[in-house]
Amino acid sequence: MHLPLFFRPRNPTPMQALAWIVRIAVVLVLVWFASRNSQPVTLHGLPEQSWQAPLVFIVLVAFVTGVVIGLLAWLPTVVRQRREVGRLRKSVPVPAVAPADPGTPAEAAGAAPREPHGL
């Protein structure tokens, strides 16, 4: 019986353990930053318009806004590349694949047949 890849137990490598330690450290630093910068700040927009919010919320909104703008700027490039890849795939002729010969030397010698994708 074959289990899907995500159900198979894995042995973590030292590099994976180090990556998790770094991730946890980053989260702890961000939580510390948020707790130390919770005082309200006032943003002034148009005349006679102001908004009060915690500083960490303002920083988070600015970060998320930057990420969204960056992704929207990157989107046309991705769409253009995908169209080009599709066009190139259609233009390349697909070679005809000959049916596999069941009497290959490996099978004749008693070797186990290979599973697709090495699973």
N, C-alpha and C positions, 0 to 999 in steps of 0.2 A: 504494500500500500504506500503510495506516495503522498506526502503532505505538501500543501502549498508552501512556498518559500517563506512566507511570513509566519507560519506555524512551526518551522524548524528551529530547534534551539541553536543559538549562536554562541560561540566563545568570543567574548569581547577582547579585542587587542589592547595593548597599552595605549596606543594612539587614540582609540575610541574612548577609553576611560579619561584620558587627558582632555579630549574634546568636551566630554560631559562636565568635567570639572571647570573648564573655561566657561561653558554656557551657564552653569550655576553661578559662577562668580560674576558674570555680566548681569544676570538677573538680580543678584543681591545688590550690586552697585546701583542699578537702576531704581530698585525699591528704596535704597538709602537716599539717593538723589531726590526721589519724589517726596519722601518724608521730610527732608531738610528744606525743600522749596515749596512748601504748601501755602505760604502767605499769599493773600490776594494782591493782584496787580490790576491797574486800570489801563485799558487800551482806549486811546482817543482816536475816533474815526473822523467822520464828517463833523462840521461845526455843531456843537451842542449834542454830540452823540458820544457816549462812552460805554464801556463794557468792563465789568469786573469779573475776574476768574482767577483760580489758583495758577501760579507761575508754571507749575509742572504741566497743567492742562494746556496752557498756551504753547509751551515747547512741544508737547505731543501733537497738537493740531498743526503746528508749523512743519513738523517732521512728516506727518502723514500727507499733508498738502504737497510737500516737495516730492514724496514718493509717487503720488498720483500724477503729478505733472510730468515727472520723469518717465513713468510708464506710458502716459499718453503720447509723449514725444517719441518714444521708442516704437510704438505700435505701427506706424506706417512702414518702418524698415522691416519689421517682422512680416507684415502682410506682403510686401514686395518680394521678400526672399522666399516665402512659401509659394507665391505664384510662380516665381522663376524655377524653383525646384520642381513643381508640378509640370511646368512647360518642358523642362529638360528631361524629366522622366518619360514624358510622352514622345519626345523626339528620339530617344535612344531605343534602337530595336532590341527586343528581348530575344536572347538566343533560345533556340529550341532545346529542351532538355531531353536527352535520351532516357528511356526507361532503365531503371537500375537492373543490372544483371544479377539474378539471385545466386549465381555461382561464382561470386567473387572469391579471390584466394583467401581473404580473411575468414569468410564464413565457411569455406571449404576446410580450413585448418581447424575449425572448431571454436573460433573466437566468438564471443557473444556479440550480437548485432549492436551497433551504436544507437543510443537513444537520441532523438532530435534535441538540439540545443544543449546537449551534454548533461541532461537531468537524469 
